[in-house]
Amino acid sequence: MKIYSRITGTGSFLPPRRLTNAELVAELAGQGIETNEEWIVERTGIRARHFAADGVCSSDLALEASRNALQAAGVDAKEIDLIIVGTSTPDMVFPSTACILQGKLGNQGAPAFDVQAVCSGFIYALTVADAMIRSGAAKKALVVGAEVFSRILDFKDRTTCVLFGDGAGAVVLEASKTPGILATDLHADGKYTDILCVPGHVSGGQVLGDPLLRMDGQAVFKLAVGVLDEAARAVLAKAGLVAADVDWLIPHQANIRIMQSAARKLKLPMDKVIVTVDQHGNTSAASVPLALDAGVRSGRVLPGQTLMLEAVGGGFTWGAVLLKL
């Protein structure tokens, strides 16, 4: 009997502190950094974001999102036999955030590891979990995207500090007799490392290099639009479907212009796109599962519908997943 994987529950969590553009602009002005709300909205579509409190880590956000996903799936944490966390902001150098999450969930014995593909992290993690379930190596997986990007932002750089937020999203992925995940497509190109990176590391008890996010926004935009379209068309071709078969496009929530371009290339109207970037900002690996859960809990995304998930991130990494909920 052929084994497939299917999402049986979604969950998300945002830290309580919500910072509007106006509040962020005021804070930056107090530091002598000039920007304005209209500029942020016009160029990005972002109106607010959430920042984690001091001492709150990615695993803390992941824990709440995971509990919500497990409850939605009707699965006990002890039943999970695979945990994968996509994150670029781990709690520690090691152990992995997935292992820390596993301890907080009270799960024992399941393999647990992180995937570092920046904003594509959840797409990568979901693809790995799907492959492991299809191979018979796992039956019930917890796949999470969790980030505290506020910790790596340069609040003297007005072009990047307004873009990002913190949060976590999770899904429970279970073995199924009927297809759930229909096709996946992953890619990376390391020659674009410098256009989006945090070029620092720990050595000898000190941070060497620059520990804050650096981005060439124009270069990222130009590359992102093209590779997202390639990945979207690849998964459609693998599944034998066309763009018109897609009920919902759930893209990485980085910039409304990139999302509009992705939809336009697929000839999908924006009312078929789940948009949360206005309220969450760019939450990196958490953005796709956050948007998926928002769609499910609002009653827009329904069982049986066909979903296209896609993301692009530093590395440069990109990919897409086509699935039936």
C-alpha positions as CSV (number, residue, x, y, z in Angstrom):
1,M,0.0,0.0,0.0
2,K,1.3,3.4,-1.0
3,I,1.9,5.8,1.9
4,Y,1.2,9.5,1.7
5,S,1.4,12.4,4.2
6,R,-1.4,14.7,5.1
7,I,-1.8,17.8,7.4
8,T,-4.2,17.0,10.1
9,G,-3.8,20.1,12.3
10,T,-2.4,23.6,12.2
11,G,-1.4,26.0,14.9
12,S,0.3,29.4,15.4
13,F,1.4,31.8,18.1
14,L,2.4,35.4,18.2
15,P,4.1,37.1,21.1
16,P,1.7,39.5,22.9
17,R,3.6,42.7,22.1
18,R,2.2,44.2,18.9
19,L,4.0,47.1,17.4
20,T,2.2,49.2,14.8
21,N,4.1,51.2,12.2
22,A,3.3,54.4,14.1
23,E,4.8,53.0,17.3
24,L,7.9,51.7,15.6
25,V,8.4,55.0,13.7
26,A,8.2,56.9,17.1
27,E,10.7,54.6,18.7
28,L,13.1,55.0,15.8
29,A,12.7,58.8,15.8
30,G,13.8,58.7,19.5
31,Q,17.0,57.2,18.3
32,G,17.4,59.7,15.5
33,I,16.3,57.3,12.7
34,E,13.8,58.9,10.3
35,T,11.1,56.9,8.4
36,N,7.4,57.2,8.1
37,E,4.3,54.9,8.1
38,E,3.3,55.7,4.6
39,W,6.7,54.7,3.2
40,I,6.5,51.3,5.1
41,V,3.0,50.5,3.9
42,E,3.5,51.6,0.3
43,R,6.7,49.6,-0.2
44,T,6.0,46.5,1.9
45,G,2.3,46.3,2.9
46,I,3.3,46.0,6.5
47,R,1.2,47.8,9.2
48,A,2.2,46.0,12.4
49,R,4.4,43.2,13.7
50,H,4.9,41.3,17.0
51,F,8.1,41.3,19.1
52,A,9.0,38.7,21.7
53,A,9.7,39.9,25.2
54,D,13.3,39.7,26.6
55,G,14.1,36.1,27.6
56,V,11.5,34.6,25.2
57,C,13.1,32.3,22.7
58,S,12.1,30.6,19.4
59,S,11.3,27.3,21.3
60,D,8.9,29.2,23.6
61,L,6.9,30.5,20.6
62,A,7.2,27.1,18.9
63,L,5.8,25.4,22.0
64,E,2.6,27.4,21.9
65,A,2.1,27.0,18.2
66,S,2.8,23.2,18.5
67,R,0.3,22.8,21.3
68,N,-2.4,24.5,19.1
69,A,-1.5,22.3,16.2
70,L,-1.6,19.1,18.3
71,Q,-4.9,20.1,19.8
72,A,-6.4,20.7,16.3
73,A,-5.1,17.3,15.1
74,G,-6.3,15.5,18.2
75,V,-2.8,14.1,18.7
76,D,-0.9,13.8,22.0
77,A,2.7,15.1,22.0
78,K,3.9,11.6,23.1
79,E,2.5,10.2,19.8
80,I,4.8,12.3,17.7
81,D,7.6,10.4,16.2
82,L,9.4,13.2,14.3
83,I,10.0,16.8,15.1
84,I,11.5,19.3,12.6
85,V,11.9,23.0,13.3
86,G,12.7,25.5,10.6
87,T,14.5,28.5,12.2
88,S,17.3,31.0,11.7
89,T,17.1,32.2,15.2
90,P,17.8,29.2,17.4
91,D,17.7,29.3,21.2
92,M,21.4,28.2,21.4
93,V,24.3,27.2,19.1
94,F,23.3,23.7,20.2
95,P,21.4,21.7,21.0
96,S,18.8,22.3,18.3
97,T,15.6,24.2,19.0
98,A,13.8,21.1,18.0
99,C,15.3,19.2,20.8
100,I,14.6,22.0,23.3
101,L,11.0,22.0,22.0
102,Q,10.8,18.2,22.4
103,G,11.8,18.5,26.0
104,K,9.2,21.2,26.7
105,L,6.5,19.0,25.0
106,G,7.4,16.0,27.1
107,N,8.1,13.9,24.0
108,Q,10.8,11.3,24.2
109,G,12.6,9.2,21.6
110,A,11.5,10.9,18.4
111,P,14.2,12.2,16.1
112,A,14.3,16.0,16.5
113,F,16.4,18.4,14.4
114,D,16.4,21.9,13.0
115,V,16.4,23.0,9.3
116,Q,18.2,26.2,8.5
117,A,16.9,27.6,5.2
118,V,16.0,31.0,6.5
119,C,12.6,32.1,5.2
120,S,12.2,28.8,3.2
121,G,12.8,26.8,6.4
122,F,9.2,25.6,6.8
123,I,8.9,24.6,3.2
124,Y,12.2,22.6,3.5
125,A,11.1,21.1,6.8
126,L,7.7,20.1,5.4
127,T,9.4,18.5,2.4
128,V,11.7,16.5,4.6
129,A,8.9,15.3,6.9
130,D,6.8,14.3,3.9
131,A,9.7,12.2,2.5
132,M,10.3,10.5,5.9
133,I,6.6,9.6,6.2
134,R,6.4,8.3,2.7
135,S,9.4,6.1,3.4
136,G,7.8,4.7,6.5
137,A,10.4,6.3,8.8
138,A,7.7,8.3,10.6
139,K,3.9,8.3,11.0
140,K,3.1,11.5,12.9
141,A,5.4,14.5,12.5
142,L,5.4,17.9,14.1
143,V,6.7,20.5,11.6
144,V,7.3,24.0,13.0
145,G,8.6,27.4,11.8
146,A,9.7,29.7,14.6
147,E,11.6,32.9,14.7
148,V,12.7,35.8,17.0
149,F,14.1,38.0,14.2
150,S,13.8,41.1,16.4
151,R,17.0,39.9,18.1
152,I,19.1,40.2,14.9
153,L,17.7,43.5,13.5
154,D,19.8,46.6,13.2
155,F,17.5,49.3,14.4
156,K,19.8,52.0,12.9
157,D,19.0,50.5,9.4
158,R,15.5,51.8,8.6
159,T,15.4,49.7,5.4
160,T,15.4,46.4,7.2
161,C,14.3,46.9,10.8
162,V,10.7,47.8,9.8
163,L,10.3,44.5,7.8
164,F,10.5,41.7,10.3
165,G,8.6,40.3,13.3
166,D,8.5,37.3,15.6
167,G,6.2,34.3,15.7
168,A,5.7,30.6,15.2
169,G,3.5,28.3,13.1
170,A,3.2,24.5,13.2
171,V,1.4,21.6,11.5
172,V,0.9,18.0,12.4
173,L,1.7,15.8,9.4
174,E,0.4,12.2,9.5
175,A,0.7,9.1,7.3
176,S,-2.4,8.7,5.1
177,K,-3.9,6.3,2.5
178,T,-5.0,9.3,0.5
179,P,-2.7,12.0,-1.0
180,G,-2.3,15.1,1.1
181,I,1.1,16.6,-0.1
182,L,0.9,16.2,-3.8
183,A,4.3,17.6,-4.9
184,T,7.3,19.5,-3.5
185,D,10.2,21.4,-5.1
186,L,13.3,22.7,-3.4
187,H,16.3,24.7,-4.6
188,A,19.3,26.8,-3.4
189,D,22.0,28.9,-5.0
190,G,24.9,29.8,-2.8
191,K,26.3,32.5,-5.1
192,Y,23.7,34.8,-3.7
193,T,24.8,34.5,-0.1
194,D,25.7,38.2,0.3
195,I,22.4,39.7,-0.7
196,L,20.6,38.5,2.5
197,C,22.7,37.3,5.5
198,V,23.8,37.8,9.1
199,P,27.6,37.7,8.5
200,G,28.7,37.0,12.1
201,H,29.6,33.9,14.2
202,V,30.8,33.0,17.7
203,S,34.4,32.2,18.2
204,G,36.4,32.1,21.4
205,G,33.6,33.4,23.4
206,Q,33.1,36.5,21.2
207,V,31.0,37.4,18.2
208,L,33.2,37.8,15.2
209,G,31.9,39.8,12.2
210,D,28.5,41.5,12.0
211,P,25.8,39.7,14.0
212,L,22.9,41.8,12.5
213,L,20.8,41.2,9.4
214,R,22.0,42.7,6.1
215,M,20.0,42.8,2.9
216,D,20.2,44.2,-0.6
217,G,16.5,44.7,-1.0
218,Q,16.4,45.3,-4.8
219,A,18.5,42.2,-5.5
220,V,16.3,40.1,-3.2
221,F,13.1,41.4,-4.8
222,K,14.3,40.7,-8.4
223,L,15.5,37.2,-7.6
224,A,12.5,36.3,-5.4
225,V,9.8,37.0,-8.0
226,G,11.5,34.7,-10.6
227,V,12.3,31.7,-8.5
228,L,9.0,31.6,-6.7
229,D,7.3,31.4,-10.1
230,E,9.6,28.6,-11.2
231,A,9.0,26.5,-8.0
232,A,5.2,27.1,-8.3
233,R,5.1,25.9,-11.9
234,A,7.4,22.9,-11.0
235,V,5.1,21.5,-8.3
236,L,2.0,22.0,-10.6
237,A,3.7,20.1,-13.3
238,K,4.8,17.3,-11.0
239,A,1.2,16.9,-9.7
240,G,-0.3,17.2,-13.2
241,L,-2.3,20.3,-12.3
242,V,-2.6,23.9,-13.5
243,A,-2.7,27.2,-11.6
244,A,-6.5,27.4,-12.0
245,D,-6.7,24.2,-9.8
246,V,-5.2,26.1,-6.8
247,D,-7.8,27.3,-4.3
248,W,-5.4,29.2,-2.2
249,L,-1.9,30.6,-2.7
250,I,-0.1,30.9,0.7
251,P,3.2,32.6,0.0
252,H,6.0,33.7,2.2
253,Q,4.8,36.9,3.8
254,A,7.8,39.1,3.0
255,N,6.5,42.0,0.9
256,I,3.1,42.5,-0.6
257,R,4.6,43.5,-3.9
258,I,6.4,40.2,-4.2
259,M,3.2,38.4,-3.3
260,Q,1.2,40.3,-5.9
261,S,3.8,39.5,-8.5
262,A,3.7,35.8,-7.7
263,A,-0.1,35.7,-8.0
264,R,-0.1,37.7,-11.2
265,K,2.4,35.4,-12.9
266,L,0.1,32.4,-12.0
267,K,-3.0,34.4,-13.1
268,L,-4.5,34.1,-9.7
269,P,-6.6,36.9,-8.2
270,M,-5.4,38.4,-4.9
271,D,-8.7,37.1,-3.3
272,K,-7.1,33.7,-3.7
273,V,-4.0,34.7,-1.7
274,I,-3.8,34.5,2.1
275,V,-2.2,37.7,3.3
276,T,-1.0,38.3,6.8
277,V,2.1,40.4,6.1
278,D,0.1,43.5,7.0
279,Q,-0.3,42.3,10.6
280,H,2.8,40.1,11.1
281,G,5.5,41.5,9.0
282,N,8.1,39.1,7.7
283,T,8.4,36.3,10.3
284,S,10.9,34.3,8.1
285,A,10.4,30.5,8.5
286,A,7.2,31.1,10.6
287,S,5.4,33.1,8.0
288,V,4.0,30.3,5.8
289,P,2.6,28.2,8.7
290,L,1.3,31.4,10.4
291,A,-0.6,32.3,7.3
292,L,-1.8,28.8,6.8
293,D,-3.2,28.7,10.3
294,A,-4.8,32.1,9.9
295,G,-6.5,30.9,6.8
296,V,-7.8,27.7,8.4
297,R,-9.0,29.4,11.6
298,S,-10.8,32.1,9.8
299,G,-12.8,29.5,7.9
300,R,-11.4,30.5,4.4
301,V,-9.1,27.5,4.0
302,L,-11.2,24.4,4.1
303,P,-10.6,20.6,4.0
304,G,-10.4,19.2,0.5
305,Q,-9.0,22.4,-1.0
306,T,-5.8,22.6,-3.0
307,L,-3.1,24.8,-1.5
308,M,0.1,26.2,-2.9
309,L,2.7,27.0,-0.3
310,E,5.9,28.8,-1.4
311,A,8.8,30.7,0.1
312,V,12.2,32.2,-0.7
313,G,15.0,33.1,1.7
314,G,18.6,33.8,2.4
315,G,21.0,31.2,1.0
316,F,19.6,31.8,-1.5
317,T,16.9,29.2,-0.9
318,W,13.4,28.7,-2.4
319,G,10.8,26.1,-2.8
320,A,7.1,25.2,-3.0
321,V,4.7,22.6,-1.7
322,L,1.4,21.7,-3.4
323,L,-1.1,19.9,-1.2
324,K,-4.7,19.0,-0.5
325,L,-5.8,19.9,3.0
